[in-house]
Amino acid sequence: MGSKYRIALYLAMTAIMSLNPDATLGTQSLESTSGFSTGQSWGALRKAWKGYRIAKVQADNARMTEYATKIRKIQGELGITRSTFPNLGIA
């Protein structure tokens, strides 16, 4: 039973780590260009998306723009494709 979870964890970690193939693994965690670990950056990205969705439900364009800018910044730091927000004019 324990090996089933180890495989799932390994596959999840492989998917995350493969986004930045130039990073080296050591005793330290992977670092993004901002100095935060990759895990911290993914956590911040998740929270930014949550804030964006809340702002969208509340029709708050100012906060939507703020979160969209943060999302694009973090995505750039992680080296993943940046999202576009055509409804806000952010591409």
C-alpha positions in Angstrom: 0.0 0.0 0.0 2.8 2.4 0.8 4.5 1.9 -2.6 1.4 3.1 -4.5 1.6 6.5 -2.8 5.4 6.7 -3.4 4.9 6.3 -7.1 2.1 8.9 -7.2 4.3 11.3 -5.3 7.3 10.6 -7.5 5.2 11.3 -10.7 3.9 14.5 -9.2 7.4 15.7 -8.3 8.7 14.8 -11.7 6.0 16.9 -13.4 6.9 19.9 -11.3 10.6 19.6 -11.6 10.6 19.0 -15.4 9.3 22.5 -16.0 12.8 23.9 -15.3 15.2 21.4 -16.8 18.3 23.6 -16.3 17.9 23.7 -12.5 20.1 21.4 -10.5 19.0 19.2 -7.7 21.0 19.2 -4.5 20.3 19.4 -0.9 18.8 22.8 -1.5 15.4 23.2 -3.1 15.1 24.6 -6.6 15.2 28.4 -6.8 13.2 30.6 -9.2 14.8 33.8 -10.4 13.2 35.8 -7.6 15.0 33.8 -4.9 11.9 31.9 -3.7 11.8 28.1 -3.9 9.9 26.5 -6.7 7.3 25.3 -4.2 6.8 28.8 -2.8 6.4 30.1 -6.3 3.8 27.5 -7.1 2.0 28.3 -3.9 2.0 32.0 -4.7 0.7 31.3 -8.2 -2.2 29.2 -6.8 -3.2 31.9 -4.4 -3.0 34.5 -7.1 -5.3 32.5 -9.3 -7.7 32.1 -6.4 -7.7 35.9 -5.8 -8.3 36.5 -9.5 -11.3 34.2 -9.6 -12.8 35.9 -6.5 -12.2 39.3 -8.0 -13.8 38.1 -11.2 -17.0 36.9 -9.4 -17.1 40.3 -7.7 -16.5 42.1 -11.0 -13.6 44.1 -9.5 -11.5 45.0 -12.6 -8.8 46.8 -10.5 -8.1 43.7 -8.4 -8.4 41.4 -11.5 -5.7 43.4 -13.2 -3.5 43.3 -10.1 -3.8 39.5 -9.8 -3.4 39.0 -13.5 -0.1 41.0 -13.4 1.1 38.9 -10.4 0.1 35.7 -12.2 2.1 36.6 -15.3 5.1 37.6 -13.2 5.2 34.4 -11.3 4.7 32.3 -14.4 7.6 34.1 -16.0 9.8 33.4 -12.9 8.8 29.7 -13.1 9.6 29.5 -16.8 6.2 28.4 -17.8 3.9 29.8 -20.5 2.3 33.1 -19.4 -1.5 33.3 -19.4 -3.3 36.0 -21.3 -6.2 38.0 -20.0 -7.9 39.5 -23.1 -10.9 40.8 -21.1 -8.4 43.1 -19.3 -6.2 43.9 -22.3 -3.2 42.0 -20.9 -1.5 39.8 -23.4 
